[in-house]
Amino acid sequence: MNDVESTCETALRRIADVHAELGYPREVVALWALPRNDAVDLWRLARDSGARRVLEVGSFVGTSALLMAHALPDATIHSVDPNLALDIEFNAMGAKGDAADLSRRTLEIARLATQRLGFAGRVHFHEGGFAVGESFALADAPVPVIGPALCAREGPFDLAYVDGLHFEEAVHADVSLAAHALAPRGTIVLHDCIGYWGSHVRRAVSRVLETDDSLSFEHAPYGDLLRAIGTLSRNARTSPPLAQRAERCFGDVRGLSQHVARLLRSIFAGARFEARDSLAAAVVSHLRGIDDGPRVVIALDALDALEPRSHDGVLRSLADGSDAIVLGLTPPGEIDAAGAWSRPLARHVARLAAIGFECHDLLTPFLEPYTHAFGGGSPIARRTSFLLDSIVAVRRGSALAARFVDRAPLTSDAARMLTDQRLQLLFAARSYADVRRRYQEVHDSAAALRVEADRQYAEAQRLGNLVADWSAWRIHIGRLRFWRRA
C-alpha cells in the first residue's frame, strides 16, 4: 500500500467509524457509498488539484464530501442532494439495510457526521436537485432545482465531483451546468464512467465533448474493471505515442497493418494510397497502388492528439484532392488508448458531412474476427478501445462514390449508438476475461491441491504398507522364537 492509499484508508476508517457511531455500520453505508479503489482515485485527484472551492453533486450520507475535506484541508465544499429518506434510496437500489434506522434522511446523517469530524465550517450540504429535479429513487416527485443559484452564489469551483442521478439526460445536464461554473483550470470528476452505469455517463460526456472544445476526458482502462472514476479537464494532457498505444492494444502491430491492408485492397482496388503517419505507412507498405487511380489518404493518428479547434483545418487538409479518407479514431477517455483530445465519432461524422464526405463503418467490422475481445487466442486480440471508431469517408460524387451506393452512410445518431454498444461490449469482454482468469486460477489451485492430496494419499499408503509389512515380520519373528523355545 502506497502513501496515498494509506492516508486515504485512514480517512475512510475515520469516516466509517463516525457513521457507525450514528448507527450506520460500514456494511450498510458501503451499499451505496464510493468503493475503495474509486475513493483512492478521488482522494488523489482532490489532493493534486489543490482546490479551494469544491462542488459535489450527489451527497448520500456524506462519505465522498468528507473524504475530499480530509484531502483538501483549506477547501470549502458545497454538496447538493435531494435528501430522501434512506428507505427510499435503499428500496430504489434493491438493497437491504436491516441493521440501521432507514427512516432518517441522507443529509441528516451527513451533517451529523460532518459535525463530529469537525468539518461543519467547511462542508455545506444543500437540499434539492442540481440541474434536474428528478432522482433515481423518486422520479414521480421532483425536488426543487437549486444548482444554477448555488453556482452563481458560490462559484466558480476549482473542482466538481458529479455523482448524482446517472441517467444520460441528468448526467448531461449536471455536467453542462458544472462546466459553466468551473474555474478556468478546474476539473470535473465523474463516478461510474465504466461499469454498470458507464453507458449513460459516457453518452452524456460525449454529448458535452461534441460541442465543448475546451474539455478533455480521461478514465481508467477498461481492463481495470474496478476503477470507475473519470475526469473532464481544461488542463493540458499527454498521451502515449501512436506506436506505443497500438502495441498495447493489439500486440502484433504488423499483423494489424496486414489485415487493414487486406480490407483496403478489396474496397479500393485500383486506387493510389498515401500515408500520413507511421501506422498508416505500415499499412501502405502492404499495398500496391496505381499512380493515376483515385486518391485514398490514410491517417490513423491525425486528430486525437490535437486540440479540437484545429480539427476542421486538419480534415480540410486531408480532404484536399482526395477521393476517400481512412481515418483512425479512438473514443475519448481511456488512459493509454485515447489521444489527449479524442472526440466522439458523431462530431467527426458531422464535420466530414459538412465538407462533402459520407462516412462508412468498415474497418472495425472487418477486423472483429481478428481483434474480438473474446478471441483470446488471436495474435492481435483487442485489449483497449484504441482505433475502435475508425471510419472510411468517401467524397460525394467522386470516382469511388459509386462503390458505396448500396451502403447507408453513418449519421451522427447512428455513430453515437455504435460507439456506445462497442464500448459496452469491450467492458463486458474484459469482465468475462477477468472472471475466466480467476476461474482458471481457482481451477489450477484446486488441481494442484488434488495432486498434492493424491501424493499424500500415496505416501500414506506406502507408509501403511511399510507398517503392515513391519508388523507382519514382527509376528513372523515372534512365532519363530516361540517355536524354537517350544
N, C-alpha and C positions, 0 to 999 in steps of 0.2 A: 504494500500500500504506500503510495507516494504522499508527499506533504499535503497536496490539495485534497486528496481523498481522506486523509486522516483528519484534517481540520474540518472538512465538510461532515464527516461521520460524527465528530464531537458535537457540532451544531445540531445535527439531526437528532442525536440522542437527547440533547438538552430540550429540544422542541417536543420530542416524543414523550419525555418524562413529564413535561408540563401538561400535555394533553391527557396523559394517563392520570395525573393528579385531579384533572377535571372530570374524570370518569370515562375517558375515551382512549383505551389502550392502543398500542401500536397496530395490532392486527385489525382493529376497526378503522382507524384513520388511513391505513395503507390501502384499503379497498378503493380509495379514490385519490389519495394524495400522490405526489410525484414519486415514481420509482427511484431506487438508489442511483443507478447509472445516470439518469436524467438529472437528478438532484446535483450530482457531482459536476455535470456539464454546465448546469445553470449557475452553480457556485463559481466555477472558473470564469464563465463569461461575465458574470456580475462583477467579480473582483477585478478582472482585467479591464473592464470598462471604466472604472473609477467614477461611476455615475454619482451625481449629487441629487438628481430628481428622477424618480422611478415611477413608472405606471405599470399596474398589473390589472389584467382583465381575467376575472375568474379567481375568487379568493378561496372557496370552500371553507376550511377551518383555519386558514392562515399559514399552512406549512411553508409554501414557497415564498410568501411575503416575509415571513420571519427568517427564512434561510437567507434571503437577499439582504435583510437587515444585519445579519451576522457578517455577511461577506462585505458589506459596504457600511462601515461604522459612521460615515459622515453623510449618508443619504437620507432623504425624505421619500417615503414610499406611499403612493396612493393606490389603493386596491378597490376594484369595483366588482360587486357580486349581487345577484338577485336576492340573496338572503332567504332562501327557502328553508323550511323545516327539514331536518336530517332524514326523517322517514320518507319524505317526498323524493329527496335525492337518492336514497338507497333503493326505494321501490323502482325508480326510473332505471336504475342500472342493474336491477335484479340481484342486488347484494343483500346480505344479512348483517345486522349489527346488534344481535340479540344481547350482547354483553354491555350495551350502552343505552342511555336515555336518548331516543331519537326524536323526541318531541321538541327539543330545543333547535334554534335556528343557527345556521352556519356562522354568521358574523358575531353572534353572541359568544360562541366558543372562541372564535378568532380574537375577539377583543380581550376576553379574559386571559387567553394565553399571552397576548401582547403585553398586558399589564404585568403579568407575573415574570416575564422575561426582561422587563424594564425598557420596552421599546415604544411605550404608549405615546411619547412625544414625537416619534419619528415615523411610525406606521399608522396610517389612517385608512379606515375601511368605510366605503360609501355604498349604500344600498341602492340598487337599480340595475338597469341594463346599460352596457357601454354604448354600443352603436345600434343594437337591436333590443326590442322589448321581450322577445321570446326567450325561453330557456329549454334545455333538454328535458327537464323534469316537468315543466308546467307550461306547455305551449298554448293552452287554451286560456290562460290568464296572464297576459303580458304585464311586465313591470315597467315603470317609467324609464325612459332613456335619459341618462344623465351625462353620457360621455362628452358631447360637444361642450356643455357648460363647464364640466370639470377640466377639460383640456384648455379652454380659454382662460380659466381662472388659475390653474396650477402649472400649465405647460410653459415652454417646451420641455420635453423629457429627454434625458440622456439615454435612458434605457426603458424599453417597454416589453413586458412579458405577457403574451397573449395565450391564454389557456381557458377560453370561455366556451360557448356553445360551438360544437365542432362541425356543424353542417355548413356546406360550402358558402351559401349566401351570408350566413352570420360571420364566418371567418373573413370573408371578403370585406364585409362592412367594418368589422373590428380592425382589420389590418389597415384598411384605407384611412380610417379615422386616426389610428395611431400614427401612421406615416405622416399625416398632416401636422400632428402635434409633436413630431420628433425634432430634436436639435440637429443642426447641420451635420454633425459627425456621430449622430446617435445610431442605436441598433435596436431592432425589434427581434426578440427571441420568441419562438413559437414551439409549442409542445405538440407531439403526435404528428410529426412530419412524415414518418413512416409507421407502418403497423396498421392496426385495425381502422383507425380514423385517418390514416395518411392520405387516402384518395381525396377526401373532402378538403383537407388542409392544403395539399399541393395544388388542387384545382383552383382554389381561392388565390393562392400565392401566384400561380401562373397568370391569372387574370390581372393581378396587380402589375406583374412584370411586363405584360403586353403593352401597358401604357405609361408606366413609370420607369424612365431610363436611368434614374439615379440610384436604384436599389440593386444589390447583388444578393443572390440566395445561396445558402450553403447548409447542408445537413450531413449527418454521419453516413458512411457507406451502407448500402442495403444489406451487406453481409454481416454487419454488426448486430442487426436484429433487435437487441435490447437497448438501443440508444435512439431516442426519437426527437431530440432537440434540434431545431434548425434556427438560422438567423437570416434576417434581411438587414443589410447594412449599406451605408453610403461610403464606408471606408474602403480604401484600395485593397485588393486581394490579389493573390498569386495562385496559379495552378501549375501542376507539373507539366513539363514539355510533352508535346504530342506523342513522341515515341514511347515515353515512359507510361503515359495513360493507355496507349494501345497495348503495350506489353502486359500491363497489369490486368487489362480486361480480357484479352484474347489469348495471351501466352504466345501462340505461334503467329506472329505478325506476317511472316512470309506466306503462310497458308491462307490468312485472311485476304491478303492482296491478290493471291491467285484466284480465290473464289469470286471476289468482286470483279476482277478482270474477266472471268468467265461470263458473268452476267452482262457486263457492258459489251463484250464481244457479240453476244447474242442479240441485244436490243439495239445496238448502234453499229451494226455491220456496215462497213464502207465509210465510217467516219474517221476524222483525224482527232487525236486526243492531245490535250495539253494539261500538264500537272502544275499545281500551284503550291504544293508543299511536299514534304518528304514522304509521307504516307501515300499521297496521290502519285508521286513518282514511282513508288514501288508497284502500284497498280499498273501504271502505264508501261512499265518495263516488261509486262507480260502481254502487251497489246501491240498489234501491228496496224497502224492506221494508213489511210490513203491521203496523200498530200492535198488533193483537191476535193476531198469529201466534206460533208457537213462538220462544223467545228463543235467539239464537245470539250468543255472545260471541267476538270476535276479539281475540286477544292474541299478537302476533308478537314481543314483546320483554318478556315478563312474568317470565321465570325466569333466563335465562342470566347476567344481570349481578348476581343476588342470591345471597347466601350460602345454601348448601343447607339450612341449618337453618330458613330461612324459607319454603322451597318448599311445604311442606304447607299452611301458612296461606294462601299466595297461591292455590294450587289450590282450596282450600275457598272462598275469596272469589270466584274465577271461576265456580265451580260453583253458588254460591248463587243459586237461582231460574232457572238456565239449563237449557235442554234439550240444548245442544251447545256445545262449546268448540273453536274453531280455534286451535291452539297452535303458535306458531313456535318451533322448537328447532334448535340447531346442535350437531353432535357436539363434544365437548370437544377442545381442543388448538390448532387452527390460529390462529396470530397474525393479528390484524386481521379474523378471521371469527368465531371463537367468543367468547362472553362470558367474563368473568373467572372465572365459576363454572359454566360449562356442564357439564351432567351427562348421562350416557348415556341414550339413549332408553328402554332397558329399565327404568331406575329410574322414569321418568315413567309408563310404561305400568303398572307395578305400583302406583304411588301413586294413579293415576286409577282403577284397578280397585278399589282399597280404598274409594273414596268413591262407587262405583256407576256408573262410566263405562267404556264399551268404546272402545278406540282403533282407528282405521282409517287406513291409509296411502293417502291420496287425493291430497294436494297434489303431492308430488314426481312420481308417475307422470303426472299430468295435465300438468305443466309440462315434462316431459322433451323433447318435440319443440321447445320454445321455448328451453330452457336447457341442452340437452345439450352436454357439453364438446367433442364432436366437431363441433358445429354451426357453428363459426366465423362464418358469415355472419349468424347470428341477432342481432337488436339487443339481446337480453337473454341472450346466451350465458353459461352459468355458468363462473366462474373460480375460485371457492373453495367451501368446504363450508358457507357461510352458509345457514341455514334448511333444510339437507339432511334433517333429521329431523322436519320439521313434520308434524303429525298433526291429524286430526279426532276429537274424543272426544264420544261421544253417551251421554246418560244412559239407563240401562236402564229400560224401561217408560215413557219419555217420549213425547210426541206425535210425535217424529221417529224413534223406535227402529224402527218398522215399516218404514221406508225402507231399513233396513240388515240385514234378516233374512237376506238371501242373501249377505251379506258376512261372511267369517270375521274376527273381531277379532284384533288383534295380541296375541301373548303376549310375555313377556319374552325367551324364547329366540329367537323369530322376529325381534324387534326388534334383538337383538344381531347376528344374521346379516345383516339388512337393512342396518344401518349399515356393517358391515364390507365388504360387497360394493360398496356405493356409494362408499365412500372409496377402495377399491382401483381402481374404475373411474375415479374422479376423478384419481388419481395416474397411472394408465396414459394417460388422455387428455391430461394435461399433458405427460407424457413424449413422447407422439406429437406433440403440437403443437410441442414443442421440436425434435424431430427434423425435422418438416416445415419449421419456420422455418429451421433450419440448412441443410437441403437447398435451400430457396429461395435462401438467401444464396449457397450454392455455385453453384447454377444461374445466378443473376443475375451472379455474378462471372465464371463461365465464358462467359455470353452477352456480357458486357462485353469479355472477352478476345477472343472471336471477332469482335466488332465492330471492336475495335482492330486485330486481325490482318488483317481484311478491308481496313480503312483503310490499313494499312501496305502490304499487298499491292497495293492500287490505286495508292498513291503510288509504290511501286517500279515498277509497270507504267508509270505516267506518266513517271517519270524515265527508265525504259528506252526508252520511245518517243522521248523528247526526245534521248537519247543516240544512238538509232538514226537519228533524223531529222538530227541534227547530223553524224553520221558520213556519212550519205548525201549531205548537202550538201557536205561536205569532199571526198568522192570526186568529186562532180559538178564542183565548182570546180577540183579538181586536173586532171580530164580536160579542162576548158575551157582551162586555162592551157597544158596540154600541146599541145592542138590549135592554139592561137594561136602557140606557139613553132615548131610544126612548119610 
